[in-house]
Amino acid sequence: MTCRSGIRLIIRCLASLFALVVMHGCTTLTPSATVKGPGHGVSTEEALKLAMTWASQAPTLHNIDAQTNAWMRCAVLAHDAMASDQASTREAAASLATSCSRWYIDTLAQGDVIDVRAGHALLGHRIVRVEFRGLPESLGDHVWLESSGQVSVEIFGGVRHRHDGFGVPLVAFAPTCTNRPVCALYPPEGIFRPATFWLEGAPDGAHKGEEPVFVLQYSVTQPDDQVGTQIYRLADDLSAPYAQLIEHSNLRRLGWWGLIGGTAVGHRAGVFLLDDYDPTKTPIIMIHGLASSPRIWARLSNAIMGDPQLHKRYQIWHVVYQTNAPLLIERYRVQTYLDTTWKRVDPDGTAPARKGDVLIGHSLGGVIARLLCAQSVPALWSAAFTVPFESLHDNDQDLALLRDIFEFAPYPGIDEEIFMAAPQHGSPAAGYWYGRIAQSLAWEEVPELAGLRRVAKENPNAIQIELLRDFRLGHLSSLTSLLPDEPVTKVDSQLLPVAGVRYHTIAGVLPGRKPPGDGFVPLSSALIPGAASTLIVQSDHQVPNNAQAIAAVLDILRHHDTTP
């Protein structure tokens, strides 16, 4: 017999002796005592009594390690007691197991985050086995943990989607991965996911000291814990991880800088996934507006992820783009971001997620969304040029870009759209004094305009006279695209989604506003014919934050047919 085997035998003998003493009525424990749960000689009722004793002693201990050890023993014993056939015992045990697990991790953290890896770990001077049960792949095997209760949800208007139950809701955080193509689609701020934590004993037959198990489970896909024959619904907090992601992001500032030529948001531009990519779930692709960012979708995204049925069906994709370019260039950019995303997640083009997708656009993003599902017509080309494309001469790269910008087809896979406060017929605010100041700045740092200038220089007689000066100077921007009398705007505002794409309009109006509108978009500009539904809410331009508008979007999504 080895020395280690001998030590194990002594520990097991002491544990058995202790269990016999307990079963004869002694329930007074000391921090150095060793106990075994059900399946190791102690009934569920006795395990609950022992757990309660540890819980009563833990606060009196002055040593942090002794406290964490006591809370651990309480949590493990109470979890074992959850297998009881008696309803009263099960209820008390689940409540105590949750409380002791919470006290354990709070005592361990001491107000800081906890760093854990899957496998055996030393926590609070005690070896535990850390198990990740169903945690998203994006987190890897190394995470930092924070109590979800410490995370503010003010960004969601105070709406927190959480469920009571067994376990302790946490936020699991990890740096964004770099070892797979899909990693480029996760926010650079990091990966934030909900995890439910509890402690339990090692299963029967475990080896190597039978360490307690530190469980982290993903309640979104595994919402229950089974103890014996009993099933327990897990507690979770689905809002806290998303709120933490937003808290770590600087996109609000970058959105404004992106309008006036700041390049940082351009480097950040693309499609970003809030959840791990799932080839079976329908993407909801959200496109923000002028000088904005995905923060505008905070309340709506929180509502979708907080609805179990919707979260089961949909995955949320946020588009980030620099909002200083003319409308048709912005459409082209967003299309390239979507193309890049699909190449990364579904290079073969066979995923069910490719069909039945939903586009939601706010403000300028709503106009881009409409054009993504439209077919360009000769009138659009004629609004800018006086000759056919084939008559132009310049380098092949500039001409190819020009054709991609002005000649387009509906983006495949999208069959429903929601436009929120979208200036489909332009906005007179773009011509006000503050709009003109922004225009003078917004055209800077638009690389695509350099190609247009070269085309205009090489083909001076091919450009419509109204646009020739702007083409030569490059003085075109997202704001000039919103001027109602701008020639191209007049044409592209008439391009509606093609047959087979349902679309809905949600617009805001402010009391007493003449003409009616949200302060930026007139109601007459937001409304377009052929909409499957139209909703007008009392709101300023921030319509995606309106509770009535959010409820309407959720209802549309519930009735959306995602069947391939």
C-alpha positions in Angstrom: 0.0 0.0 0.0 1.4 3.4 -1.0 1.5 6.3 1.5 -1.2 8.2 -0.5 -3.5 5.1 -0.4 -3.0 4.8 3.3 -4.0 8.4 3.8 -7.1 7.9 1.7 -8.1 4.9 3.8 -7.6 6.8 7.1 -9.8 9.7 5.8 -12.5 7.3 4.7 -12.5 5.6 8.1 -12.7 8.9 9.9 -15.5 10.0 7.7 -17.4 6.8 8.3 -16.9 7.1 12.0 -18.1 10.7 11.9 -21.2 9.7 10.0 -22.1 7.0 12.6 -21.8 9.6 15.3 -24.1 12.0 13.4 -26.7 9.3 12.8 -26.9 8.8 16.6 -28.0 12.3 17.1 -24.9 14.5 17.4 -25.1 17.4 15.0 -22.6 19.8 16.5 -19.8 20.4 14.0 -16.4 22.1 14.1 -14.7 23.6 11.0 -12.3 20.7 10.9 -14.9 18.0 10.7 -15.4 15.9 7.6 -18.9 14.9 6.4 -20.3 12.8 3.7 -23.7 13.3 2.0 -26.4 10.9 0.8 -25.0 7.8 -0.8 -22.1 7.9 1.7 -24.0 7.0 4.9 -26.1 10.1 5.7 -29.8 10.5 4.9 -31.1 13.5 3.0 -32.9 14.8 6.2 -29.7 14.4 8.2 -27.7 16.1 5.5 -30.0 19.1 5.7 -29.5 19.3 9.4 -25.7 19.2 9.0 -25.9 21.8 6.3 -27.9 24.1 8.6 -25.3 23.7 11.3 -22.5 24.6 8.9 -24.6 27.6 7.8 -25.0 28.8 11.4 -21.3 28.4 12.2 -19.9 30.0 9.1 -20.6 33.7 10.0 -18.9 33.2 13.4 -15.6 32.1 11.9 -13.0 34.9 11.6 -10.7 33.2 9.0 -11.8 33.7 5.4 -10.6 30.3 4.4 -12.5 28.7 7.2 -15.7 30.6 6.2 -15.4 29.6 2.6 -14.9 26.0 3.7 -17.9 26.1 6.0 -20.1 27.6 3.2 -18.9 25.0 0.8 -19.8 22.2 3.2 -23.2 23.7 3.8 -23.8 24.0 0.0 -22.7 20.5 -0.8 -24.7 18.9 2.0 -27.8 20.9 1.2 -27.5 20.0 -2.5 -27.3 16.3 -1.5 -30.5 16.8 0.5 -32.3 18.1 -2.6 -32.7 14.4 -3.6 -35.2 13.9 -0.7 -38.6 12.3 -1.3 -40.1 14.8 1.1 -41.3 18.0 -0.5 -40.6 20.1 2.6 -37.0 18.8 2.8 -36.4 19.4 -0.9 -37.7 23.0 -0.7 -35.6 23.9 2.4 -32.5 22.1 0.9 -32.7 23.9 -2.4 -33.1 27.3 -0.7 -30.2 26.6 1.7 -28.0 25.2 -1.1 -28.5 28.3 -3.1 -27.8 30.6 -0.1 -24.7 28.8 0.9 -23.4 28.7 -2.6 -23.9 32.4 -2.8 -22.2 33.1 0.5 -19.4 30.8 -0.6 -18.7 32.7 -3.8 -19.2 36.1 -2.3 -16.8 35.3 0.5 -14.3 33.9 -2.0 -14.5 36.9 -4.3 -14.3 39.6 -1.6 -15.9 42.1 -4.0 -13.6 41.2 -6.9 -14.0 38.9 -9.8 -13.1 35.2 -9.6 -10.7 33.6 -12.1 -11.4 29.9 -12.8 -10.4 27.2 -15.3 -12.2 24.0 -16.1 -10.7 21.1 -14.2 -9.1 20.8 -10.7 -8.5 24.2 -9.1 -7.3 25.6 -5.7 -10.0 28.0 -4.5 -9.9 29.3 -0.9 -7.1 26.8 0.0 -9.4 23.9 -1.0 -9.1 21.8 -4.1 -12.4 21.7 -6.1 -13.3 20.3 -9.5 -14.6 23.1 -11.8 -17.1 21.8 -14.3 -18.4 23.8 -17.2 -21.8 22.3 -18.2 -22.9 23.5 -21.5 -21.1 26.8 -21.4 -20.8 28.4 -24.9 -17.7 27.5 -26.8 -16.8 31.1 -27.2 -15.9 31.2 -23.4 -13.2 28.6 -23.8 -12.0 26.8 -20.6 -11.0 29.9 -18.6 -13.4 32.5 -17.4 -13.8 35.4 -14.9 -16.9 35.4 -12.8 -18.9 38.3 -11.3 -22.2 38.3 -9.5 -25.0 39.3 -11.8 -26.7 41.3 -8.9 -23.8 43.7 -9.0 -24.4 44.7 -12.6 -26.6 47.7 -13.3 -29.3 47.4 -16.0 -30.0 51.1 -16.2 -29.2 50.9 -19.9 -32.3 48.8 -20.3 -34.5 51.2 -18.5 -34.2 49.1 -15.4 -35.7 46.0 -17.0 -33.9 42.9 -15.8 -34.8 39.5 -17.2 -34.1 37.0 -14.6 -35.8 33.9 -13.2 -35.9 32.6 -9.7 -34.8 29.1 -9.0 -31.9 27.1 -7.8 -28.3 28.3 -8.0 -26.5 31.7 -8.2 -26.7 33.7 -11.4 -23.3 35.0 -12.5 -21.7 36.8 -15.5 -19.0 34.7 -17.1 -16.5 36.7 -19.0 -13.6 35.8 -21.3 -11.5 37.7 -23.8 -12.6 37.3 -27.4 -11.1 34.2 -29.0 -8.7 34.3 -31.9 -8.4 30.7 -33.0 -11.4 30.4 -35.3 -12.9 32.4 -38.1 -16.1 33.1 -36.1 -14.0 34.8 -33.4 -13.8 37.9 -35.7 -17.6 38.2 -35.3 -17.6 38.5 -31.5 -17.3 41.9 -29.8 -13.7 42.9 -29.2 -14.7 44.0 -25.7 -15.0 40.3 -24.8 -17.4 37.4 -24.4 -20.1 37.9 -21.7 -22.5 35.0 -21.0 -24.9 34.0 -18.2 -23.9 31.1 -16.0 -25.6 29.6 -13.0 -23.3 28.5 -10.2 -23.6 26.0 -7.3 -21.6 23.5 -5.3 -22.2 19.8 -5.2 -20.5 16.7 -3.9 -18.5 14.4 -6.0 -20.5 11.6 -7.5 -20.4 8.0 -6.1 -17.2 6.3 -7.2 -15.2 9.4 -7.7 -11.5 9.2 -7.2 -8.6 11.5 -6.2 -10.0 12.7 -3.0 -13.5 13.2 -4.1 -13.3 17.0 -4.4 -16.4 19.1 -4.2 -17.7 20.1 -7.6 -17.8 23.8 -8.6 -20.5 23.9 -11.2 -21.1 26.5 -13.9 -24.0 25.7 -16.1 -25.5 27.6 -19.1 -29.2 27.9 -18.2 -30.2 29.0 -21.7 -29.7 25.5 -23.1 -29.6 23.5 -19.9 -32.2 25.2 -17.6 -32.4 22.4 -15.0 -30.4 20.5 -12.4 -31.3 16.9 -11.6 -30.5 15.6 -8.1 -31.5 12.0 -7.7 -34.9 11.9 -9.3 -35.8 15.5 -8.6 -35.6 18.3 -11.2 -34.9 21.9 -10.2 -35.3 24.9 -12.5 -32.2 27.0 -12.4 -32.0 30.7 -11.4 -30.6 32.9 -14.1 -30.0 36.5 -15.1 -30.1 37.0 -18.9 -29.7 40.8 -18.8 -26.6 41.2 -16.7 -24.1 39.8 -19.3 -25.3 42.1 -22.1 -25.3 45.1 -19.8 -21.7 44.3 -18.9 -20.8 44.2 -22.6 -22.4 47.6 -23.2 -20.6 49.0 -20.1 -17.2 47.9 -21.5 -17.9 49.4 -24.9 -17.0 52.9 -26.2 -19.3 52.7 -29.2 -21.5 55.6 -28.2 -18.5 58.0 -28.6 -17.3 56.2 -31.7 -20.7 56.6 -33.4 -20.6 60.4 -33.3 -16.9 60.4 -34.4 -17.9 58.1 -37.2 -20.3 60.7 -38.6 -17.7 63.5 -38.8 -14.9 61.5 -40.2 -13.4 59.7 -37.2 -11.9 56.4 -38.4 -12.0 54.4 -35.2 -15.5 53.1 -35.8 -14.5 52.3 -39.4 -11.9 50.0 -38.1 -14.5 48.4 -35.8 -17.1 48.1 -38.6 -18.8 44.8 -39.4 -21.3 42.4 -38.0 -21.1 41.4 -34.4 -22.9 38.5 -32.7 -24.4 38.7 -29.3 -24.6 34.9 -28.9 -22.5 32.1 -30.2 -23.4 31.5 -33.8 -26.1 28.8 -34.2 -26.7 27.5 -37.7 -30.3 26.6 -36.8 -31.4 29.9 -35.4 -32.8 32.8 -37.4 -30.6 35.9 -37.5 -32.2 39.2 -36.5 -29.9 41.8 -38.2 -30.0 45.2 -36.6 -28.7 48.3 -38.4 -28.3 51.5 -36.4 -28.7 55.0 -37.7 -26.8 58.2 -38.3 -24.1 59.0 -35.7 -25.3 56.1 -33.7 -24.2 52.6 -32.7 -25.7 49.3 -31.6 -26.4 50.9 -28.2 -29.7 52.0 -29.7 -30.7 48.4 -29.7 -30.0 47.8 -26.0 -33.6 47.6 -24.8 -34.9 45.7 -27.8 -32.1 43.2 -27.7 -32.5 42.7 -24.0 -36.3 42.1 -24.5 -35.6 39.5 -27.2 -32.9 37.6 -25.2 -35.1 37.8 -22.1 -38.0 36.0 -23.9 -37.2 32.3 -23.7 -39.2 31.4 -26.8 -37.8 34.2 -28.9 -34.2 33.5 -27.7 -34.6 29.9 -28.6 -35.6 30.8 -32.2 -33.4 33.9 -32.9 -29.9 35.1 -32.7 -29.1 38.8 -32.7 -26.5 40.3 -35.1 -25.6 43.9 -34.7 -24.2 45.9 -37.6 -21.6 48.5 -36.9 -20.7 51.0 -39.7 -19.3 54.4 -40.1 -22.2 56.8 -41.0 -20.4 59.5 -42.9 -20.8 58.1 -46.5 -23.6 58.6 -49.0 -26.5 56.3 -48.6 -25.7 54.0 -51.6 -22.2 53.5 -50.3 -23.5 52.7 -46.8 -25.8 50.1 -48.4 -22.8 48.6 -50.2 -20.7 48.6 -47.1 -23.4 46.8 -45.0 -23.8 44.2 -47.8 -20.1 43.5 -47.8 -20.2 43.1 -44.0 -23.0 40.5 -44.3 -21.1 38.7 -47.1 -18.0 38.5 -44.9 -20.1 37.2 -42.0 -21.7 34.4 -44.0 -18.4 33.3 -45.4 -17.0 32.9 -41.9 -19.9 31.1 -40.3 -21.4 29.2 -43.3 -18.9 29.0 -46.2 -20.9 26.2 -47.9 -24.1 28.2 -47.8 -26.2 25.3 -46.4 -27.2 26.5 -42.9 -30.9 26.8 -42.1 -30.0 30.3 -40.7 -29.5 31.5 -44.3 -33.3 31.6 -44.9 -36.1 33.6 -43.3 -33.8 36.3 -41.8 -35.2 39.5 -40.3 -33.8 43.0 -40.8 -34.5 45.8 -38.3 -33.2 49.3 -39.1 -33.4 52.6 -37.2 -33.3 56.0 -38.8 -30.7 55.8 -41.7 -30.3 52.1 -40.9 -34.0 51.7 -41.8 -33.3 53.2 -45.2 -30.3 51.0 -45.7 -32.4 48.0 -44.7 -35.1 48.9 -47.3 -32.5 49.2 -50.1 -30.9 45.9 -49.1 -34.1 44.2 -50.1 -34.8 46.3 -53.2 -33.9 45.9 -56.8 -32.1 48.9 -58.4 -33.7 50.1 -61.6 -32.4 52.1 -64.6 -33.9 55.3 -63.1 -31.4 55.1 -60.2 -28.5 55.0 -62.6 -30.0 57.8 -64.7 -30.4 60.0 -61.7 -26.6 60.2 -61.4 -25.2 59.4 -64.9 -26.1 60.5 -68.5 -24.6 57.5 -70.3 -24.8 53.7 -69.8 -22.2 52.0 -67.6 -20.5 50.4 -70.6 -19.6 53.9 -71.9 -17.6 54.9 -68.9 -13.8 54.5 -68.9 -11.5 54.3 -65.9 -9.6 51.6 -64.2 -11.4 48.3 -63.6 -11.4 48.6 -59.8 -13.1 52.0 -59.8 -15.7 50.9 -62.4 -16.5 47.6 -60.5 -17.0 49.6 -57.3 -19.3 52.0 -59.1 -21.4 49.2 -60.5 -21.7 47.5 -57.1 -22.9 50.8 -55.5 -25.5 51.8 -58.1 -26.6 48.4 -59.5 -27.8 45.9 -56.8 -30.3 43.1 -56.2 -32.2 42.1 -53.0 -29.9 40.5 -50.4 -30.7 36.8 -50.3 -32.3 35.1 -47.3 -34.2 38.1 -45.9 -38.0 37.8 -45.9 -39.1 40.4 -43.2 -38.1 43.9 -42.3 -39.0 46.4 -39.6 -38.3 50.1 -40.2 -38.1 52.3 -37.1 -38.2 56.1 -37.4 -36.6 55.7 -40.9 -36.5 58.8 -43.2 -37.5 56.9 -46.2 -38.2 60.1 -48.2 -35.4 62.1 -46.7 -35.3 64.6 -43.8 -35.4 68.4 -44.0 -33.2 68.4 -40.8 -30.3 67.5 -43.0 -30.5 70.9 -44.6 -30.7 72.9 -41.3 -27.7 74.8 -40.1 -26.5 72.0 -37.8 -27.0 69.6 -40.7 -24.9 71.7 -43.0 -22.1 71.9 -40.4 -22.1 68.1 -40.1 -22.1 67.8 -43.9 -18.9 69.8 -44.1 -17.2 67.3 -41.9 -19.0 64.0 -42.7 -17.6 63.6 -46.3 -14.0 63.3 -45.0 -12.4 59.8 -44.8 -14.8 58.1 -47.3 -12.3 56.1 -49.4 -15.0 55.0 -51.9 -15.5 58.7 -52.8 -11.9 58.8 -54.2 -13.0 56.3 -56.8 -16.0 58.4 -57.7 -13.8 61.5 -58.1 -11.6 59.6 -60.5 -14.6 58.4 -62.5 -15.9 62.0 -62.6 -12.5 63.3 -63.7 -12.2 60.7 -66.5 -15.9 61.0 -67.6 -16.9 64.7 -67.0 -19.8 64.5 -69.5 -21.2 61.3 -68.0 -22.3 62.8 -64.7 -25.6 64.6 -64.2 -24.9 68.3 -63.9 -26.6 68.5 -60.5 -24.0 66.0 -59.1 -20.9 66.8 -61.1 -19.5 69.3 -58.7 -20.1 67.1 -55.6 -18.7 64.1 -57.5 -15.5 66.0 -58.4 -15.0 67.4 -54.9 -16.3 64.3 -53.1 -18.7 66.5 -51.1 -21.2 63.7 -50.7 -22.2 62.2 -47.4 -24.9 60.4 -45.5 -26.5 63.7 -44.7 -26.6 64.9 -48.3 -28.3 61.6 -49.1 -31.1 62.6 -46.7 -31.9 65.9 -48.4 -35.4 65.4 -49.8 -34.6 67.2 -53.1 -31.3 65.4 -53.7 -31.6 63.7 -57.2 -30.5 60.2 -56.2 -32.6 60.4 -53.0 -35.7 61.2 -55.1 -35.2 57.9 -57.0 -34.0 55.6 -54.3 -36.9 56.6 -52.0 -39.2 54.9 -54.4 -37.4 51.6 -54.3 -39.5 49.3 -52.1 -38.7 45.8 -50.9 -39.3 43.2 -53.6 -42.3 40.8 -53.6 -41.9 38.1 -50.9 -40.4 40.5 -48.3 -42.9 41.6 -45.7 -42.1 45.0 -44.1 -43.4 47.0 -41.2 -43.2 50.7 -40.2 -42.9 52.0 -36.7 -42.7 55.8 -36.5 -42.7 58.4 -33.7 -44.5 61.7 -33.2 -44.1 64.4 -30.6 -47.1 66.2 -29.3 -47.8 69.5 -31.0 -45.1 68.9 -33.7 -46.0 70.6 -37.0 -45.7 68.9 -39.4 -46.1 65.7 -37.4 -42.9 63.8 -36.7 -40.3 62.8 -34.1 -38.2 66.0 -34.3 -35.9 64.6 -37.0 -38.0 62.5 -39.3 -41.4 63.8 -40.5 -44.2 61.3 -40.3 -44.8 61.6 -44.0 -41.2 60.5 -44.7 -41.4 57.5 -42.3 -44.5 56.0 -43.9 -44.3 54.0 -47.1 -47.0 52.1 -49.0 -47.4 48.4 -48.9 -46.4 47.9 -45.2 -47.8 44.8 -43.6 -48.4 46.9 -40.4 -47.9 50.5 -39.4 -47.6 51.7 -35.8 -47.3 55.4 -34.7 -46.1 55.9 -31.1 -45.6 59.0 -29.1 -41.8 59.3 -29.1 -38.9 61.4 -30.1 -36.4 59.9 -32.7 -35.2 57.2 -30.3 -38.1 55.0 -31.2 -36.3 51.7 -30.4 -36.4 52.7 -26.8 -40.2 53.1 -26.8 -41.9 50.3 -24.8 -44.9 50.2 -27.2 -42.5 49.9 -30.2 -40.5 47.1 -28.5 -43.7 45.2 -27.8 -44.8 45.5 -31.4 -41.4 44.2 -32.6 -41.7 41.2 -30.3 -45.2 40.5 -31.6 -43.9 40.6 -35.2 -41.1 38.2 -34.3 -43.5 35.8 -32.6 -45.6 35.6 -35.7 -42.6 35.5 -38.1 -42.5 32.2 -40.0 -39.0 30.8 -39.7 -39.8 27.5 -41.4 -37.3 27.0 -44.3 
